[in-house]
């Protein structure tokens, strides 16, 4: 029986088994390390970030198959399904562009409905589109609301209750010289005013009102029959201003009588304004009337026993001779046309 002082008994007392003593020499406590290995613990064998070599790609084993390189990027559809990747769906799918239909060739007798209306002088193309969309335009008795509708010049177009024609309305202002008349008389010393505007347009224009050969000044030409009729009426709202040259000075008392109104052939004629022209002799008179008849101007002064040498119309419904030399003409602006229609 062993006592508790023996090592062997102490070992067995800790639950250990008896070990046989080796007959050979004892092994050293520290195993010999491989050459080149550091004597430091493993925790100190890790190189620092500065000393860490670049990571080497793992070598493929003999059984590993070579991997195909990734295809180059070409947009959203980067990977094909055959490579084992799902095809990316584009955010917006592009629809194939529709093939443009060839435009139908229009004949010379055809034009768009809005242009047909604009050429008639009723309004602009943009405003015509509004009337068309509102259902205020009829073609051959049928309401048309389609934009871009093509009509023939022989079609009957009803614009807001009025039958219209496709001829473009044109308006010219002429500063008429002497020895030209608006009448159709054929005399050697009288020529028609149409000769002065013949090359301006192909439209069938005519003068508004009449002028004899001795009367000069502003004369409007147009193919707008409504405007011709409007400014040919005896009672008008528009003013005309004339410069009258007399054979002698106009007495002040006669000027006051004319300003109060003149009775001609039993009809009272009202004069809006009459005055001497500043800086001129008293034979030069300015008179403002509403009548379009130039003969009335002569009749007023002849009623008081003055001979009229010359009548020059210097203003017609707000239009003037500014920058328009004698014998020349010009087309009216859109705003001037609107002003004439609103009188």
C-alpha angles and dihedrals in degrees: 000000000000124000123229094256096074119097092221093054089046090055093050089045088061088055096259124138126242112268123210116236114247114237092209129078116285119257119244117257095238115057117226111260125225116265112269094025118125120247090220121099118270092256089065094047094079111103120233123254091260093049096041109115121227113279112261121220112251113257115245116239123241091258095049116107119228110259120232115243117250114263117252117268113262103170130284096340092066102148128041123222092240089067091060096257125114115247112253114239116230117241091233122027111222113226117215111262113257115243113251114244113231112254116253110248111243120217123231089259093056131079139156117280095239091052090047089056093044091050089054089062096240096120144318124294092255092053090045089059089055091052091048093051090048091057095245095127126079128189115200089343097310125108112243121199098160116117113232094023110166120220135185121240088240093057118107109241121192112199113193091327097318125104109230138191125221097233108119112245113237130189126197131182117210128191096215119215126208125281094039122107137191093222125091095237116137110220130143095241095042126073128180119254090230087079089067095057101029095113095045099083145350091231121108097252126174134188122260108236129347134286129186123220094266096051117089136181140062121010126169123216123195145148090220101112092189091059092045089053093045096054094041095063116108094231112055139160095217122093129228122196121205133189108214125197115205132195091239140014116292110240115235092233090055090049089055092048091052090048090055092054137273129240112218121180090343094309122112112229118199119213115206096199140354129175146145114271110251115247093013134097117273088255088075111081133179117211130181120206140161097217117101092208110103091194089069090062091056092044092056095059095037087056087066093044100260123137113227112222099178141002120198121183105216099172134029120185092328096318117121139191093249111145091356112113121206112283094020130109139197138189117256119247121244091253092051090051091050090050092052092049092049095053 
